Amino acid sequence: MNSYRWELFRYSLPLKEPLRMLGQVLNERVGLILRLSEISRGSSAVEIFGEGEITPLPGLHPESLSQAESQIREYLSANLKPTPHSETLFPSVRFGLDMAFRTLVQSQQEALGRNYLSAENGNFIKQIPVNGLTSAAGKKLELECEQLQNAGFKTIKIKVGRQTVQEDIERVRSARKILTEEISLRLDANRAWEWEEALEFARAVKDCRIEYCEEPLRDFQRLEELHLQTEIPLALDETLWNNPNPHSLAKKGIRTLILKPGIIGAWENTKLWIAYAQQNELDVVLSSSFESGLSLHWLAFTSAKLLSKQPAAGLDTAKCFAHDLIDPPFTLTNGNYVFPVTRPTTDQKYLHKIAEGNSTIATETDV
């Protein structure tokens, strides 16, 4: 059992434009930052702490922010508690706790002179590719595709399912004409379509060289049938969230698993899904749940650490915020996230402390 000093902060990140997603309209992203430091007999001139983000997204997470805040307060204040990986904790709380403990370990290693990017063999992680993201239509879509291509992105993802099926078909065809052959094109429908709509769409974009289409059907049990009739390559995202048994998943036509650690259970559960994907020769793409740059960096680090093959990660959402929580902010260079030399931490000017205290927690965490 280790003793920790904890601080809980609230933040609000304004969006450049309203976010319309899963039936919700957001003008800001509101969440919590948990900061942990271990209480020890020794002393150090270096401040040693870890940070984790707890940010449920309305319409995506089953818990609200107020529920997550109540749970993390109760967890930190209780004398007897589950481990940070307990399934009794909300997904966003589990993710934030796990991230806080693991970045605390990184901080402890840095205090001993080891860079947080170091691998066991002494090599350094330098960068990972990221897919450029657009949900635009018409001339704006064409402009954004050109901009993303010119910015060096080798993979571009288009959100579909928000316009009519015919409009989405035209959007995909227009994008494919603009993008060069070496640019990979991904589509994400977020389970927007009934069978006939998905069938019409898949048949119409069959010749557009699609890497995959995420979750085109509301009835996910017909995904294999859709692939068999259209040959469209598919990816699973929402289907994974409430599915503790990966072996019950559809297999025909599934090319990629989209893993959101903020929903599926942080580091350890992510490792389990990656192992399943490797056994079934599937690609894995790590993706965000619209968190701040603090979590985006952590997800990039997770991808670099856990994946031997690095498909472009789904981390191109920081551009939607008016500012970031970390300084320098999470930014992309030539379609890649280049890891900063020092581990990013939050800028205090964006945080409002709401609670603090000491806690005794049993945990074993390695990075």
N, C-alpha and C positions, 0 to 999 in steps of 0.2 A: 504494500500500500504506500503510495507516494502522496505527499502534501503539496497542494498547488495554491497559488494566489491567482484569482481570476477577476477579470473585469468584463462587463457586458456593456456594449455601446449600441446605439441606434444610429442609422444613417438614412439619408434620402438622396437619391441621384436623379436629377431631372433629365427627362428624355428630350432630344432635339425635336422629335415629332411624336405624336401619340402612337402607342403600340397597340395594334389590333390583333389579338391572338386568342384563339380558343374561346371566342365569345366574350372576351374581355377587352376593355379599352383602358390603357394605363398612360398616365402623363409623367409618372415618376416611378422609380424602383426603390422600395423601402425595405430595409432589412436590418440584421443584427450582426455585429462583429464580436466574437468571443476571443479575449486575449488571455493566455495562460502562461504563468511562470512557475517553475518548480521552487519550492521552499527548501533550502539546504543549509547545512552548517557552514559551508564554505562561502567565500565572497569572490566576486569578479568585477573587474572594471568595465566589462562588456555587459550590456543589458541583454539578458537571455529570455526570450519569450516566443511563443507561437501564436498564430492567429487563425481563426476559422470563421467562415461566413455562413450564416443561417438566413436563407432568403427564399421562402416558399413563393412560387409564382402562382397567382390566382388563375384558376382554371386548369392548372397542371398538377400541382401538389394537392394531396388530399387534406392537408392541414392549412390553416390560416396563419398569418404572422403572429396574431395574438395568442393562438394555441401553441405555436412553436416557442414564443417567448415564455409563456407560463411553464411549459415543460422544461426548458433549459434552466429556468430559475429554480424550479423544484429539484431538478437533477443536481445542480450545483450546491444546493442548500441541504440536501438529504444526507444523513449519516450512513445509511445503507442504500446502495444504488446498483443498478446493472452496469456492465462494462459499457464503454462508449459505442460498442458495436451491437448492442442489444436490439433485437427486432421490435421491442416494445417502444422504442423511440421513433418519433416521426422521421421520415426520410431526410428532411432538411436539417433537423437537429443532429441526426447521426452523421451526416456529411460534415457539418460545421465542427462538431466535437472531434471527429477523426482528423480533419484538416488541422485543427488547433494543436492536437497532440503530435502529429507528424511534423509540423513545421517547428514545434518546440524542439523536437529531436534534431532537426536541421540546425536550429540556433545553437544547441549544445555542441554539435559537431563543429560549427563555425568558430565557437569560442576556443576549441582545441586546435584550430588552425586548418580544418578541412573545409574546402569549398563545398557548398550545398549541391553543386552540380556534379561532383565527383562520383564516378562509378567505382565498383569494387576493384576494377583493373586499373584505376587511376586516370582513365580517360574522362573527358568532359563532354557533356551534352551541349551542343551548340544551338540547334534550332530544329523546329518541326514545321512541316507544311500545314497551311490552313486553307479551307475552302472559302472563297469570296461568296457573300450572301446578298441576294436581291429578291424583293417581292414586288418590284415595280411593274408597270405595264406600258404599252405603247412606246412613244419616243423616249420616255424616261428609262424604260427597260433597255432599249438599244444603247442609250448613253451610258448607263451603269455597266452593261456588259463590256462595252469598249473601255471604260475606265478601269474595271477590274482586270481585264486582260492586259492593259497597258501598265497596270500596277504590279504585274508579275505573277498573278494568281494562275496556277496550273489546273485548278479545279474550281468550278463555280456552281453554286446551288441556287435553284429558283424555287420559291414557295409557290405552289399551285393549289387549286381548290377553293380560291376565294372569289374568282370570277366564274363566268359560265364555262362549261367544258370547251366550247368552241373557242372562246377567248383564250383559255389556257393553251389549247393546241396551237393557236397562232403565236402566242408568246414564246413557246418552246421552239417552234420552227424559226421564228425571227432570231432568237438567241443563237440557235445552232448555225444560222447563216453568218452571223457576225463573228462567232468564236472560231479560231483556227482549229485544225484537226487535233492538235496535241492538247487542247483544253478539254478536260473531262467535265461532263455536264451531269449534275445530280438534280433530282426533283424531290420535293417534299410536299405531300398532300395532307398530312395530319388527319388521315381517316375521313376525308371530306366527302367521298362519293359513295353512292349506292352502286350496285352491280353494273347496271346498264351504262351509267356515266363513266365508271372506271374502265369498262370494256371499250367504250367509244374512244376514250382518251388514249388508252394503251395501244390500240390498233393504229391510231392516227400518228403517234410519235415513234412508232416502231423503227423507222429509218433515220432517227435523229441522233443515233449513237449515244444512248443514255447509259451512264454508268449504273444507275439504279433509280428507282422511284420508291421513296419511303411511304409506307402505310397508305396506299391509295384507297383502301376499302374500309367502310364502317364495320362490315362483317369480316373480321380478320380471318375467320375460318375458311373463307373462299379464296385466300391468296394463292394457294397452289393451283386452283382451277383457273384463276386469272392468268397466271404464268403459262399454263399449259395451252390456253387458247390464244395468247398473244406473244409469248416468248419474252415479255418485258422482264428485265432483271429487277429484283425487289430487295428492299431493306426493311428490317424490323426496328421499331422504336417504341411506340406506345404499347405494343404487344408484350414487351419485356417487363414493363413496370410492375405488374401484379402477377407475374408468372414465376414462382419459385422453382419450377421444374422445367429447365430448358429442353429436356428430352421430349416434351410434349409439343414442341413447336413445329410449325410447318417447315419443310425442308426443300421441296422442289421449287426452284426459282429464287430462293433466298440467297443473296450474294453477300450481304453485309449486315452486321449488327451495329446499331447506333446505341452506344452506351452513355447514359447520363448519370454519372456518379452521384449527383445531387438528388437523384430519385431512387436509383436501384440499390443504394446502400454503401456508398463510399468505396474505399480502397479494396477491402477483402472481397466484397461481392463483385466488384469490377474484375478482380483477378479470376474469380470463378467463371464469370461469363467469358473472359478471354480464353481460359482453358477450354471451355466448351467450343468456342469458335475455332480454335486451333485444331481440335479433334475432328471437326466437321469441315475443315478447309474453308472457313468463312473469314472475310475481312472484318476488322473492327474499327469503328470510328468513334472516338470520344467526343462528346458534345456538351455544351453548356445548357443551363436552364435560365439563361439571361441574367447571370450574376455579374458582379463587378469585376474589374481587372484583377483583384486579389485572387478570386476563384479561377478566373480564366488562366492566370499564370499557374495556379496549382493543377488545373486540369491538363495544361500543356506538359507540366513536369510529370504528372501521372502517366500520360500517354508515352512520353519519352522513356520512362522507367519500365513500364509494363509491356509495351509492344515492341517486338523485334522488327516488325514491318510497320511503316508509318504512313498510312493513307492520310490525306488531308483532314485535319481535325475541324470540328464545327465550333469555331471560337471567334467568328467575325461579328460579334455583337457589341463590342466595346465602342464602336463607331456611332452607336445610337445614343450614347450618353453625352450630355453637355460637358461633363468632366468625369474624372475617375476618382476612386478612393486612394489609389497608389500614385506615388510620384517618383520617377516618371510614370506616366500612364501606360496601360497595356496598348502596345502599338504593333503593327505588322510591317514587315519590310520585304518587298519582292515576293509577296504571297506567303511569307514565313513568319513565325514568331521566333525571334532571336532572343535567347535567354540572357537576361542582364547578369552582370558579373556578381552582384550582390543580391541576396534574396529580397524581393520587394515586400514592404510592409505598408500599412495604411498611414495616410496623412491625418494627423490628429485634428486638423481644422475642419474635417468633414464628419467628425464623430461626436456624438453626445452621450456621455456616460450615464447609464441608468441604474447600474448596480455593481457591487464588488464584494469580495469576501475571500475566505479560505475554504478549501475543500480537500478531502482525502479520497483518492480514486485509485482503484486497482486497474492497471493497464499495461500491456506489453505492445510497444509500437516500434517498428523498424521501417526505414525508408531506403 
